[in-house]
Amino acid sequence: MSESVSTTEKPSLGAKLAAEGFGTFLLVFGGVGTALFASNHFTDPGANSAVYVAVALAFGLTVLVGVYAFGPISGGHFNPAVTVGAAAAGRIPWRDVAPYIIAQVVGGVIASTALVLIGLFGPDKWLQTAQDAGFASNGWDSHSPGGFGMMSAIIIEVILTGIFVMVILGSTHATRGTANAGIAIGLTLTLIHLISIPVDNTSVNPARSIAAAIYGGGESLAQLWVFLVFPIVGALIVGYAYKALFDGTTRA
């Protein structure tokens, strides 16, 4: 008779990194893929609002599915900003942050590369048109869907990434969390996209921004720094604030 497995055993770091890579692949493939395929196909004015909502839902649904599929293994971050925020809040050790981020970036880049491969066999000039349009990259000024400037992008990325991290930390809390955390997180990301797609095409996730920008090229890469720095800033602020404000306990 085989020995029973200890209930205290936890997933290895390798398993966590694999989960983060697959989860980020799902996020980028589903979210950026919807933005690329839908926005390049349904181009008449009557379809624009439907595409806008579809992209927001695609990002929210991919995170919702990923959280339930991979969350029990790695925590279901799929986002360097979330990983940094979780470390600032004391949820994961800082030594795991760099490996997590590498896995997330690799997963995202593989996903955007897969989208490029699909585009190679698409309609004539589809891929070139998608890349000329920025490949669903984030940006400001002429690269903002609504024509917003750089400071608009900076402000909204800090605020919305902070909100996202706050919801994640609250809904996954060890004692006050909920079994429906994935739904809360997915709907929050959907709301975030509904708010900020017109401003900067919504990042709140440096891995997602890198994955798109490497194929958007040119100005997409030149503007990428904002979507690397300021989601992290928002996550750090909220991570430390959450630990200070909400993790205090008292005896009954």
C-alpha positions as YAML, in Angstrom:
chain: A
units: angstrom
residues:
- id: 1
  name: MET
  ca: [0.00, 0.00, 0.00]
- id: 2
  name: SER
  ca: [1.51, 3.34, -1.05]
- id: 3
  name: GLU
  ca: [2.12, 6.09, 1.47]
- id: 4
  name: SER
  ca: [-0.38, 8.93, 1.53]
- id: 5
  name: VAL
  ca: [0.80, 12.32, 0.29]
- id: 6
  name: SER
  ca: [1.27, 14.92, 3.01]
- id: 7
  name: THR
  ca: [-1.38, 17.62, 2.99]
- id: 8
  name: THR
  ca: [1.35, 20.17, 3.71]
- id: 9
  name: GLU
  ca: [3.07, 19.59, 0.37]
- id: 10
  name: LYS
  ca: [3.02, 22.57, -1.96]
- id: 11
  name: PRO
  ca: [3.59, 22.92, -5.71]
- id: 12
  name: SER
  ca: [7.24, 23.24, -6.69]
- id: 13
  name: LEU
  ca: [8.58, 26.49, -8.10]
- id: 14
  name: GLY
  ca: [8.81, 24.77, -11.48]
- id: 15
  name: ALA
  ca: [5.11, 23.91, -11.38]
- id: 16
  name: LYS
  ca: [4.28, 27.48, -10.38]
- id: 17
  name: LEU
  ca: [6.32, 28.90, -13.25]
- id: 18
  name: ALA
  ca: [4.70, 26.54, -15.74]
- id: 19
  name: ALA
  ca: [1.27, 27.62, -14.48]
- id: 20
  name: GLU
  ca: [2.18, 31.29, -14.81]
- id: 21
  name: GLY
  ca: [3.51, 30.75, -18.32]
- id: 22
  name: PHE
  ca: [0.42, 28.88, -19.49]
- id: 23
  name: GLY
  ca: [-1.91, 31.33, -17.78]
- id: 24
  name: THR
  ca: [-0.24, 34.35, -19.37]
- id: 25
  name: PHE
  ca: [-0.31, 32.60, -22.73]
- id: 26
  name: LEU
  ca: [-4.07, 32.18, -22.32]
- id: 27
  name: LEU
  ca: [-4.52, 35.82, -21.34]
- id: 28
  name: VAL
  ca: [-2.57, 37.24, -24.28]
- id: 29
  name: PHE
  ca: [-3.84, 34.76, -26.84]
- id: 30
  name: GLY
  ca: [-7.45, 35.32, -25.79]
- id: 31
  name: GLY
  ca: [-7.38, 39.06, -25.13]
- id: 32
  name: VAL
  ca: [-4.95, 40.34, -27.75]
- id: 33
  name: GLY
  ca: [-6.24, 37.74, -30.21]
- id: 34
  name: THR
  ca: [-9.79, 39.03, -29.83]
- id: 35
  name: ALA
  ca: [-8.58, 42.62, -30.26]
- id: 36
  name: LEU
  ca: [-6.71, 41.71, -33.44]
- id: 37
  name: PHE
  ca: [-9.17, 39.39, -35.13]
- id: 38
  name: ALA
  ca: [-12.39, 41.17, -34.18]
- id: 39
  name: SER
  ca: [-11.19, 44.72, -34.81]
- id: 40
  name: ASN
  ca: [-9.75, 43.79, -38.19]
- id: 41
  name: HIS
  ca: [-12.88, 41.95, -39.32]
- id: 42
  name: PHE
  ca: [-15.86, 43.82, -37.90]
- id: 43
  name: THR
  ca: [-14.95, 47.28, -39.11]
- id: 44
  name: ASP
  ca: [-18.30, 48.86, -39.97]
- id: 45
  name: PRO
  ca: [-19.53, 51.57, -37.52]
- id: 46
  name: GLY
  ca: [-22.35, 49.43, -36.16]
- id: 47
  name: ALA
  ca: [-19.91, 46.77, -34.99]
- id: 48
  name: ASN
  ca: [-17.43, 49.03, -33.19]
- id: 49
  name: SER
  ca: [-19.16, 49.04, -29.82]
- id: 50
  name: ALA
  ca: [-19.60, 45.26, -29.97]
- id: 51
  name: VAL
  ca: [-15.87, 44.82, -30.61]
- id: 52
  name: TYR
  ca: [-15.05, 47.14, -27.70]
- id: 53
  name: VAL
  ca: [-17.16, 45.07, -25.31]
- id: 54
  name: ALA
  ca: [-15.89, 41.80, -26.78]
- id: 55
  name: VAL
  ca: [-12.26, 42.75, -26.14]
- id: 56
  name: ALA
  ca: [-13.03, 43.75, -22.54]
- id: 57
  name: LEU
  ca: [-14.86, 40.48, -21.96]
- id: 58
  name: ALA
  ca: [-12.11, 38.47, -23.61]
- id: 59
  name: PHE
  ca: [-9.50, 39.74, -21.17]
- id: 60
  name: GLY
  ca: [-11.83, 39.26, -18.21]
- id: 61
  name: LEU
  ca: [-12.88, 35.76, -19.23]
- id: 62
  name: THR
  ca: [-9.33, 34.57, -19.89]
- id: 63
  name: VAL
  ca: [-8.27, 35.69, -16.41]
- id: 64
  name: LEU
  ca: [-11.36, 34.11, -14.84]
- id: 65
  name: VAL
  ca: [-10.64, 30.78, -16.53]
- id: 66
  name: GLY
  ca: [-6.93, 31.01, -15.79]
- id: 67
  name: VAL
  ca: [-7.47, 31.73, -12.10]
- id: 68
  name: TYR
  ca: [-9.55, 28.59, -11.65]
- id: 69
  name: ALA
  ca: [-7.26, 26.45, -13.81]
- id: 70
  name: PHE
  ca: [-3.87, 27.60, -12.53]
- id: 71
  name: GLY
  ca: [-4.58, 29.64, -9.40]
- id: 72
  name: PRO
  ca: [-4.32, 26.65, -7.04]
- id: 73
  name: ILE
  ca: [-0.80, 26.04, -8.37]
- id: 74
  name: SER
  ca: [0.79, 29.47, -8.67]
- id: 75
  name: GLY
  ca: [-1.74, 31.95, -7.31]
- id: 76
  name: GLY
  ca: [-2.89, 32.85, -10.84]
- id: 77
  name: HIS
  ca: [-1.03, 36.12, -11.35]
- id: 78
  name: PHE
  ca: [-0.31, 36.08, -15.13]
- id: 79
  name: ASN
  ca: [0.89, 39.66, -14.70]
- id: 80
  name: PRO
  ca: [4.21, 41.07, -13.41]
- id: 81
  name: ALA
  ca: [2.39, 43.92, -11.66]
- id: 82
  name: VAL
  ca: [0.21, 41.47, -9.73]
- id: 83
  name: THR
  ca: [3.30, 39.48, -8.75]
- id: 84
  name: VAL
  ca: [5.07, 42.60, -7.48]
- id: 85
  name: GLY
  ca: [1.93, 43.71, -5.63]
- id: 86
  name: ALA
  ca: [1.56, 40.28, -4.03]
- id: 87
  name: ALA
  ca: [5.18, 40.37, -2.87]
- id: 88
  name: ALA
  ca: [4.74, 43.88, -1.45]
- id: 89
  name: ALA
  ca: [1.71, 42.61, 0.48]
- id: 90
  name: GLY
  ca: [3.67, 39.66, 1.82]
- id: 91
  name: ARG
  ca: [1.74, 37.05, -0.12]
- id: 92
  name: ILE
  ca: [4.76, 35.59, -1.95]
- id: 93
  name: PRO
  ca: [8.50, 35.80, -1.23]
- id: 94
  name: TRP
  ca: [10.46, 38.42, -3.14]
- id: 95
  name: ARG
  ca: [12.85, 35.72, -4.35]
- id: 96
  name: ASP
  ca: [10.03, 34.30, -6.51]
- id: 97
  name: VAL
  ca: [9.26, 37.61, -8.23]
- id: 98
  name: ALA
  ca: [11.91, 37.50, -10.98]
- id: 99
  name: PRO
  ca: [11.19, 33.85, -11.98]
- id: 100
  name: TYR
  ca: [7.45, 34.59, -12.06]
- id: 101
  name: ILE
  ca: [7.95, 37.64, -14.26]
- id: 102
  name: ILE
  ca: [10.22, 35.76, -16.67]
- id: 103
  name: ALA
  ca: [7.65, 32.97, -17.00]
- id: 104
  name: GLN
  ca: [4.87, 35.49, -17.60]
- id: 105
  name: VAL
  ca: [6.78, 37.40, -20.25]
- id: 106
  name: VAL
  ca: [7.77, 34.19, -22.04]
- id: 107
  name: GLY
  ca: [4.19, 32.92, -21.98]
- id: 108
  name: GLY
  ca: [2.91, 36.22, -23.37]
- id: 109
  name: VAL
  ca: [5.50, 36.39, -26.15]
- id: 110
  name: ILE
  ca: [4.78, 32.81, -27.21]
- id: 111
  name: ALA
  ca: [1.09, 33.74, -27.40]
- id: 112
  name: SER
  ca: [1.66, 36.83, -29.56]
- id: 113
  name: THR
  ca: [4.02, 34.82, -31.75]
- id: 114
  name: ALA
  ca: [1.27, 32.24, -32.23]
- id: 115
  name: LEU
  ca: [-1.06, 35.06, -33.29]
- id: 116
  name: VAL
  ca: [1.52, 36.19, -35.84]
- id: 117
  name: LEU
  ca: [1.78, 32.64, -37.20]
- id: 118
  name: ILE
  ca: [-2.00, 32.50, -37.59]
- id: 119
  name: GLY
  ca: [-1.90, 35.89, -39.34]
- id: 120
  name: LEU
  ca: [0.69, 34.63, -41.82]
- id: 121
  name: PHE
  ca: [-1.99, 32.35, -43.26]
- id: 122
  name: GLY
  ca: [-4.76, 34.93, -43.06]
- id: 123
  name: PRO
  ca: [-6.27, 37.18, -45.72]
- id: 124
  name: ASP
  ca: [-3.96, 39.11, -47.99]
- id: 125
  name: LYS
  ca: [-2.07, 41.81, -46.06]
- id: 126
  name: TRP
  ca: [-3.98, 41.06, -42.82]
- id: 127
  name: LEU
  ca: [-0.80, 40.65, -40.78]
- id: 128
  name: GLN
  ca: [0.88, 43.72, -42.25]
- id: 129
  name: THR
  ca: [-2.22, 45.79, -41.55]
- id: 130
  name: ALA
  ca: [-2.39, 44.52, -37.96]
- id: 131
  name: GLN
  ca: [1.27, 45.34, -37.37]
- id: 132
  name: ASP
  ca: [0.99, 48.75, -38.99]
- id: 133
  name: ALA
  ca: [-1.90, 49.47, -36.60]
- id: 134
  name: GLY
  ca: [0.30, 48.53, -33.63]
- id: 135
  name: PHE
  ca: [-0.74, 44.90, -33.12]
- id: 136
  name: ALA
  ca: [-3.14, 45.86, -30.28]
- id: 137
  name: SER
  ca: [-0.29, 47.57, -28.43]
- id: 138
  name: ASN
  ca: [-0.77, 50.16, -25.72]
- id: 139
  name: GLY
  ca: [-0.01, 53.80, -26.41]
- id: 140
  name: TRP
  ca: [-0.90, 57.46, -26.17]
- id: 141
  name: ASP
  ca: [-1.43, 60.43, -28.50]
- id: 142
  name: SER
  ca: [-1.87, 59.03, -32.00]
- id: 143
  name: HIS
  ca: [-1.66, 55.50, -30.59]
- id: 144
  name: SER
  ca: [-4.50, 56.10, -28.13]
- id: 145
  name: PRO
  ca: [-7.91, 55.01, -29.45]
- id: 146
  name: GLY
  ca: [-9.38, 58.20, -27.99]
- id: 147
  name: GLY
  ca: [-6.40, 60.49, -28.59]
- id: 148
  name: PHE
  ca: [-5.39, 60.79, -24.92]
- id: 149
  name: GLY
  ca: [-1.91, 61.97, -23.95]
- id: 150
  name: MET
  ca: [0.92, 60.35, -22.02]
- id: 151
  name: MET
  ca: [-0.12, 61.72, -18.60]
- id: 152
  name: SER
  ca: [-3.59, 60.27, -19.10]
- id: 153
  name: ALA
  ca: [-2.02, 56.87, -19.72]
- id: 154
  name: ILE
  ca: [0.24, 57.17, -16.69]
- id: 155
  name: ILE
  ca: [-2.54, 58.19, -14.33]
- id: 156
  name: ILE
  ca: [-5.03, 55.59, -15.46]
- id: 157
  name: GLU
  ca: [-2.47, 52.77, -15.40]
- id: 158
  name: VAL
  ca: [-1.47, 53.57, -11.80]
- id: 159
  name: ILE
  ca: [-5.08, 53.83, -10.63]
- id: 160
  name: LEU
  ca: [-6.53, 50.83, -12.44]
- id: 161
  name: THR
  ca: [-3.59, 48.52, -11.69]
- id: 162
  name: GLY
  ca: [-3.96, 49.50, -8.04]
- id: 163
  name: ILE
  ca: [-7.67, 48.68, -8.12]
- id: 164
  name: PHE
  ca: [-6.96, 45.35, -9.79]
- id: 165
  name: VAL
  ca: [-4.35, 44.38, -7.21]
- id: 166
  name: MET
  ca: [-6.64, 45.49, -4.38]
- id: 167
  name: VAL
  ca: [-9.44, 43.23, -5.60]
- id: 168
  name: ILE
  ca: [-7.05, 40.30, -6.03]
- id: 169
  name: LEU
  ca: [-5.57, 40.70, -2.55]
- id: 170
  name: GLY
  ca: [-8.98, 41.05, -0.96]
- id: 171
  name: SER
  ca: [-10.75, 38.22, -2.76]
- id: 172
  name: THR
  ca: [-7.88, 35.75, -2.27]
- id: 173
  name: HIS
  ca: [-7.13, 36.59, 1.38]
- id: 174
  name: ALA
  ca: [-6.28, 33.48, 3.41]
- id: 175
  name: THR
  ca: [-9.05, 34.05, 5.97]
- id: 176
  name: ARG
  ca: [-11.36, 36.62, 4.39]
- id: 177
  name: GLY
  ca: [-11.20, 35.52, 0.77]
- id: 178
  name: THR
  ca: [-13.93, 33.91, -1.27]
- id: 179
  name: ALA
  ca: [-14.26, 30.77, -3.34]
- id: 180
  name: ASN
  ca: [-15.60, 33.04, -6.09]
- id: 181
  name: ALA
  ca: [-12.38, 35.05, -6.30]
- id: 182
  name: GLY
  ca: [-11.93, 34.15, -9.95]
- id: 183
  name: ILE
  ca: [-15.27, 35.73, -10.84]
- id: 184
  name: ALA
  ca: [-14.46, 38.92, -8.94]
- id: 185
  name: ILE
  ca: [-11.04, 39.16, -10.56]
- id: 186
  name: GLY
  ca: [-12.32, 38.45, -14.06]
- id: 187
  name: LEU
  ca: [-15.16, 40.97, -13.81]
- id: 188
  name: THR
  ca: [-12.77, 43.58, -12.41]
- id: 189
  name: LEU
  ca: [-10.44, 43.16, -15.38]
- id: 190
  name: THR
  ca: [-13.43, 43.44, -17.72]
- id: 191
  name: LEU
  ca: [-14.46, 46.69, -16.03]
- id: 192
  name: ILE
  ca: [-10.89, 47.99, -16.22]
- id: 193
  name: HIS
  ca: [-10.86, 47.42, -19.98]
- id: 194
  name: LEU
  ca: [-14.24, 49.08, -20.44]
- id: 195
  name: ILE
  ca: [-12.85, 52.14, -18.67]
- id: 196
  name: SER
  ca: [-9.45, 52.41, -20.26]
- id: 197
  name: ILE
  ca: [-9.46, 50.92, -23.76]
- id: 198
  name: PRO
  ca: [-10.31, 54.39, -25.16]
- id: 199
  name: VAL
  ca: [-7.45, 55.95, -23.19]
- id: 200
  name: ASP
  ca: [-4.44, 53.72, -23.91]
- id: 201
  name: ASN
  ca: [-5.81, 50.35, -25.07]
- id: 202
  name: THR
  ca: [-5.49, 49.08, -21.47]
- id: 203
  name: SER
  ca: [-2.35, 47.53, -20.10]
- id: 204
  name: VAL
  ca: [-2.34, 47.05, -16.29]
- id: 205
  name: ASN
  ca: [-0.06, 44.16, -17.27]
- id: 206
  name: PRO
  ca: [3.53, 44.64, -18.48]
- id: 207
  name: ALA
  ca: [3.68, 41.10, -19.91]
- id: 208
  name: ARG
  ca: [0.66, 41.77, -22.10]
- id: 209
  name: SER
  ca: [2.20, 45.08, -23.23]
- id: 210
  name: ILE
  ca: [5.54, 43.48, -24.11]
- id: 211
  name: ALA
  ca: [3.88, 40.65, -26.02]
- id: 212
  name: ALA
  ca: [1.98, 43.06, -28.26]
- id: 213
  name: ALA
  ca: [4.65, 45.74, -28.66]
- id: 214
  name: ILE
  ca: [7.35, 43.42, -29.99]
- id: 215
  name: TYR
  ca: [5.16, 42.87, -33.06]
- id: 216
  name: GLY
  ca: [3.73, 46.39, -33.12]
- id: 217
  name: GLY
  ca: [7.29, 47.68, -33.49]
- id: 218
  name: GLY
  ca: [8.39, 51.30, -33.91]
- id: 219
  name: GLU
  ca: [6.36, 53.70, -31.80]
- id: 220
  name: SER
  ca: [4.74, 50.83, -29.87]
- id: 221
  name: LEU
  ca: [8.17, 49.86, -28.55]
- id: 222
  name: ALA
  ca: [9.13, 53.49, -27.95]
- id: 223
  name: GLN
  ca: [6.06, 54.00, -25.74]
- id: 224
  name: LEU
  ca: [6.33, 50.64, -23.99]
- id: 225
  name: TRP
  ca: [8.21, 52.02, -20.97]
- id: 226
  name: VAL
  ca: [5.07, 53.67, -19.57]
- id: 227
  name: PHE
  ca: [3.30, 50.32, -19.54]
- id: 228
  name: LEU
  ca: [6.22, 48.64, -17.82]
- id: 229
  name: VAL
  ca: [6.82, 51.26, -15.13]
- id: 230
  name: PHE
  ca: [3.45, 52.59, -14.05]
- id: 231
  name: PRO
  ca: [1.47, 49.37, -13.59]
- id: 232
  name: ILE
  ca: [4.32, 48.32, -11.28]
- id: 233
  name: VAL
  ca: [4.08, 51.64, -9.44]
- id: 234
  name: GLY
  ca: [0.35, 51.19, -8.89]
- id: 235
  name: ALA
  ca: [0.83, 47.61, -7.73]
- id: 236
  name: LEU
  ca: [3.58, 48.53, -5.26]
- id: 237
  name: ILE
  ca: [1.53, 51.35, -3.74]
- id: 238
  name: VAL
  ca: [-1.50, 49.13, -3.20]
- id: 239
  name: GLY
  ca: [0.52, 46.08, -2.13]
- id: 240
  name: TYR
  ca: [2.20, 47.95, 0.71]
- id: 241
  name: ALA
  ca: [-0.97, 49.88, 1.56]
- id: 242
  name: TYR
  ca: [-3.08, 46.73, 1.72]
- id: 243
  name: LYS
  ca: [-0.65, 45.09, 4.12]
- id: 244
  name: ALA
  ca: [-0.63, 48.17, 6.36]
- id: 245
  name: LEU
  ca: [-4.36, 48.95, 6.25]
- id: 246
  name: PHE
  ca: [-6.19, 45.65, 5.93]
- id: 247
  name: ASP
  ca: [-3.97, 42.89, 7.34]
- id: 248
  name: GLY
  ca: [-4.17, 44.03, 10.93]
- id: 249
  name: THR
  ca: [-5.88, 41.59, 13.33]
- id: 250
  name: THR
  ca: [-7.27, 41.71, 16.85]
- id: 251
  name: ARG
  ca: [-8.43, 39.16, 19.36]
- id: 252
  name: ALA
  ca: [-12.19, 38.82, 19.78]
...
